[in-house]
Amino acid sequence: MTLAINDLNVPYRLLLGPGPSAVHPRVLRTMSTALVGYLDPEWLSLMDEEQALLRDVFQTKNTLTFPISGTGSAGMETAFCNFVEPGDTVVIGCNGYFSERMCEMARLYGADVKRIEKSWGDVFTQEEVEAALAANKPVKLFALIHAETSTGALQPLEGMGEIAHRHGALLLVDCVTSLSGAPLKIDEWGIDLAFSASQKCLGCPPGLSPFTAGEKAVEILHRRKNRVPNWYLDLTLLEKYWNKERVYHHTPSTTLHYGLREGLRLVLEEGLEDRWVRHRAIAEYLWEKMEALGLKLFIRREHRLPSLTTVCVPDGADDAAVRTRLREAYNIDIAGGFGPLKGKIWRVGLMGFSSRRENVTLLSEALREILDGRK
Ligand SMILES: Cc1ncc(COP(=O)(O)O)c(C=O)c1O
């Protein structure tokens, strides 16, 4: 039987949703480089370079810093399967969709999960965290989402490491939607564990989850009573490939790593701080444009994410119909809300290569035409 399958013909979309974001052309070009084997000396030195770049972008000196094979959720699962043992108390700040995923994973690995709750879009104060950790002693791990992609809120992290450590807990941070798009200082802020994703502010395709663990966390990992109950994500095995031992674990996607290495080089070429400033400036331009259209923003200004803005769907507008018009008439991709925010917000991502002034101009003009009933 002959299958009549045509050449791949994907329409161009301007990716202004919660991720993936547009991939930088230099990353795409680099990804067409020929493969080498996973123990080729050339490849091994590329691994060292990728780790060094990643440490700079994470602002850390942590030895255990490398990308996990898989998307952001693989990084999240790596944190829970390696650092939780059955019966450990894990406190999780719950204020959006991704903290729910954390709770689910922590439970799967046997944690006694204690939730601290805020409504979607709110953030936690130091006092609230202090009280939650004091009330649940001893706490093994305290987890927060830095950039909650489901709500558009940026959780302040300064001081959280100190509080966690005072209560004997490790601080775990999900920085999937913030790494290189908003200030994040792993060492200075006392963050013990963090994971991100390649497809957001780093401007690469999905498939790798940058991960870092501090010395104290690694010591705890090495003192586990039980084996890590996940073979693929077991850091005690993975670190033997990423450190000087170079013990084969699984075949890495050379192509994705070439891309991430280039994406990280681009971050440092731009300058990490300049990149944070760009993301913020472009987001502010979007906020101004949305307000000029009479639209309200869901998050209070002081807690808004620079990489993802949540815009309230105005009364009388059909959430899904507007997004469909944007896609069909303008090739622009944005997302709606989910959970309690379904039908109430639009999520506009301005991440990495997508974070450009002209994209905001185009989106706001398109929205103006659609909302005026002209398109
Ligand atoms: C804050 C946050 N955490 C975790 C994830 C999960 O990442 P992935 O979809 O790459 O597995 C996402 C995805 O958007 C996210 O925004």
The ligand as an ORCA input file, in Angstrom:
! r2SCAN-3c Opt
* xyz 0 1
  C       5.913     26.806     35.363
  C       5.960     25.545     34.581
  N       6.405     24.430     35.161
  C       6.460     23.260     34.495
  C       6.062     23.169     33.181
  C       6.108     21.867     32.469
  O       6.981     21.943     31.403
  P       6.821     21.030     30.100
  O       5.505     21.319     29.479
  O       7.996     21.495     29.272
  O       6.957     19.626     30.539
  C       5.593     24.314     32.530
  C       5.130     24.248     31.125
  O       4.655     25.189     30.563
  C       5.542     25.522     33.244
  O       5.100     26.635     32.660
*
